[in-house]
Amino acid sequence: MEGKPLAAAILADTAGRVARLQAQGTDPTLALVRVGDDPASKVYLKRKGEACHTAGIRSEDHVFPPDLPRGDLLEFIREQNRNPRVHGILVQFPLPRQHDPMEVSETIDPDKDVDGFHPLNAGRLVSGLPGLIPCTPLGVLLLLKHHGVDMEGKAAVVLGRSLIVGRPLANLLSRKSPGLNATVTMVHSQSGDVARFTRQADVLIAAMGRPRSVTGDMIKPGAVVVDVGINRIDDPASPGGRRLVGDVDFESARPVASRITPVPGGVGPLTVACLCRNTWAAAARDFSDPLA
Ligand code: GUN
């Protein structure tokens, strides 16, 4: 399951929505915030800015030095909250250690929280209320839907319990809603024998951030496998001596799975497209269910 064609379709759909909003006098704008020089964050933010451009969304880059005091970042966020021209605010993680990611997420206006990390949006998601949905879980569900993977009555296993991916995705998959209704197991670092769980999965979602740790022997034959991992590993044969791999060992998993996402080119482009979709939603103040 390639992510790029669907990501392009989501961006094209979003561009149409953005143009209609602009015709009504609202110019959707996203503030992208980076603190420090993390090389991966630079790459991700560049992609996010480019995707915004494709969708006709204005993006503003705000870059701060690594020693930015904790209070200064919070004050900057409050300024963006008050700025009526800014509809979405994204602070790229990870942050230097003087910052508390939860405090940062809580400071962002929930209606401008395009990452969906604010506790109010997390609570809305769990409660089934309209709100901004985190971009990667939204991208994964749109990808499964696009490929006709019906979750009804299926055993879904989510590896990882992060607030960014595992936890919201497990919640969404178990929603009482047509096409979802999965029976979900969330597996984590203290679960013990991980393969005991993964071998039961009709749909297996790997989001624990451990390079190539899900191997073919851990997968139920015919399962649908979604790889959310993005890991940089040393590889002397690659240009630059490094390459990107997922949490799944693609070579051994591919012959066992009925469908599988590649890394790169799988979930990654969908995350970025969904960020644009969320920015449109924040600008339009339309928080209706994008999965409906
Ligand atoms: N770092 C890794 N993934 C994400 C994401 O989805 N949003 C933000 N803000 N930072 C991240």
Residues whose N, C-alpha, C, O or C-beta is under 5 A from the ligand:
A	BS01	GUN	V91 Q92 F93 P94 D115
